[in-house]
Amino acid sequence: MARKEFEVLTPQMFYILLALNKPRHGYDIMAEVAKMTDNEIKIGAGTLYTLLPKFQNDGYIELVDKQDRKKIYQITNLGRKKLKDEMRKMNIMAIQYKKIFIDNH
């Protein structure tokens, strides 16, 4: 059975949405993700510019401005809800990990 697009966010997807907590253009998004993750996650231009229109089409982000050739995006309420849902899933996984590997040893 094929996975629905954006059913589960990859770390790159998660951090792109998180970086859009304020209006940013492509290069700023990539720089903010690198900063937030201490360079653990780096987003390439190909990945970013493939995901941005998909996020926009699904209503997770919106285009808020254009400056010269730069498109500036920001997360929407639906995008915030998606991040919140993803955090809930990650918290459940962390609790299960703790129960199995930490509390039982």
N, C-alpha and C positions, 0 to 999 in steps of 0.2 A: 504494500500500500504506500503510495507516494505521500510525502510530507507536504502539508500546505505551506505555501510561502509565508514566512514570518510567524508561523505557529510557535516556533522556538527561535529566539534571537541568538545569533552567534555573538561572541564577545565584541567583534568589530561592530556589528549592528547595534548592540546595546550601547557601546560608547559613542557611536555617532549620534544616536538619539539623546544621550546624556549631554553631549557637548552642545547640543542645540537648545539648551536651557536658556540661551540668549541668542540673538541673531548673529549668524556667522556665515561667511562664505567658505568655499572649499578648502583653501589652504589653512584658514583659521581652524576649521574643524579638524583637519589632520594634525595640526600643531597642538590643539587642545587635548585630543585623545592621547597623543604621545606624552604630554605634560601630566595628565591625570593618571596615567599608568606607569610613570617613570620609564618611558620608552619600552615597556613590555609589549604593548600593542601599537603597531604602526599600521596606518591605513594608507594603502597606495591609491594613487589617483584613479586607476582603473576600477578598483573596488568601490571607492567613494562615488564616482560619477555613474556607476551602474546602480548603486543603491539609492541615491538621492531621488531620482524620478520615480522609483518603485515606492519609496516611503511617501512621496508626495501623492502618488496615485491612490495609495491606500489610506490617505488622510492622516498619517502620523506626523508629517511636517508640512509646512506651507512656505511658499515663496513670499517674502515680506518686502523685498526691495531689490533693485538692480542698480549697481554702481559701475559705470563703464561696462565691462564684460563680466563682472562678478555678480553672480546670483546669490542673494542672501536669504537663508532659510532659518526657520525657527520651529521648535516642536509645537504641536497642537495639543489640545486637551486629550484627544484620542491617543496621541503618542505618549503622553504622560501616563495614561491608563495602561498602555502596553508595558511601559517600564515598570509600573507598580505591579502588574500581574507577573512580570518576569522576576521581579525581586521576591515576590511571594513564593514562586517555584524554587528559586535559589535558596531561600531560607528553609524551606521544607527539606531540600537536599542536604543542607548543612546540618540540620537537626538529625536527620537519619545517619549521616556520616558520624556525628558525635556519638550517637547511641551505639553504633556498631563498633567503631574503632577507638573511642576514647573512654566512654563510660564502662565498657566491658573489659577493660585491661587494667 
